[in-house]
Amino acid sequence: MPRCVKCYKDFHPDWCVETVIRGDKVIVCCFCHVEKDILTVTDKDGNLLENVSKDQANVKYRKYLEDLSRQPKIAEILVKAEKK
């Protein structure tokens, strides 16, 4: 689960970039990387698909992880991992 080292929020890996800060390779969200709170998503032809805010991307990813953990097979794997 990638966490931005600047804003400390969790994002889907597609919203993150690896960069070097003070000689260390770290993960920074695209929002902090370009220093904007809203990013525009376009298709291959440059057509506008949607505008996504930093909070939207964070909440959507956290909800995705929560929904994923409720899947029976995933929940079983998580329980086995906790027992180890």
C-alpha positions in Angstrom: 0.0 0.0 0.0 1.9 3.1 -1.2 1.9 6.0 1.2 3.1 9.4 0.2 6.1 10.7 2.2 4.9 14.3 1.9 1.2 14.1 2.8 1.2 10.7 4.5 -2.0 9.6 2.6 -2.4 6.2 1.0 -3.0 6.0 -2.8 -3.3 3.4 -5.5 0.1 2.7 -7.1 -1.1 4.3 -10.3 -1.3 7.6 -8.4 2.3 7.4 -7.1 5.7 8.0 -8.4 9.1 7.0 -7.1 11.5 9.9 -6.7 14.7 10.8 -4.9 14.6 13.1 -1.9 17.8 13.8 0.0 19.4 10.8 -1.7 16.7 8.3 -0.8 14.2 6.7 -3.2 10.7 7.4 -1.8 7.1 7.2 -2.9 5.3 10.5 -3.6 1.7 10.8 -4.8 1.2 12.5 -8.1 -0.7 15.3 -6.3 2.3 16.3 -4.2 4.7 15.6 -7.1 3.1 18.4 -9.2 2.0 20.3 -6.1 -1.7 20.4 -7.1 -4.9 19.2 -5.2 -6.8 18.3 -8.4 -5.5 16.4 -11.4 -7.2 15.9 -14.8 -7.4 12.4 -16.2 -7.5 12.1 -20.0 -7.6 9.3 -22.5 -5.0 8.5 -25.2 -6.5 11.2 -27.5 -6.4 13.9 -24.8 -10.1 13.9 -24.2 -11.1 14.8 -20.6 -12.3 11.8 -18.6 -12.5 13.3 -15.1 -11.0 15.6 -12.6 -9.8 13.8 -9.4 -9.0 15.5 -6.1 -6.4 14.2 -3.7 -9.0 13.4 -1.1 -11.2 11.6 -3.7 -8.3 9.4 -4.8 -7.3 8.6 -1.1 -10.9 7.8 0.0 -11.6 5.7 -3.1 -8.4 3.6 -2.5 -9.1 3.1 1.2 -12.7 2.0 0.3 -11.3 -0.4 -2.3 -8.9 -1.9 0.3 -11.8 -2.2 2.8 -14.0 -3.9 0.2 -11.2 -6.2 -0.9 -10.5 -7.3 2.7 -14.2 -8.4 3.0 -13.9 -10.9 0.1 -14.0 -14.4 1.7 -10.8 -15.7 0.1 -8.9 -12.5 0.9 -10.2 -12.4 4.4 -9.1 -16.0 4.9 -5.6 -15.1 3.7 -5.4 -12.1 6.0 -6.5 -14.2 9.0 -3.8 -16.9 8.3 -1.2 -14.1 8.0 -2.2 -12.7 11.4 -1.9 -16.1 13.1 1.8 -16.5 12.0 
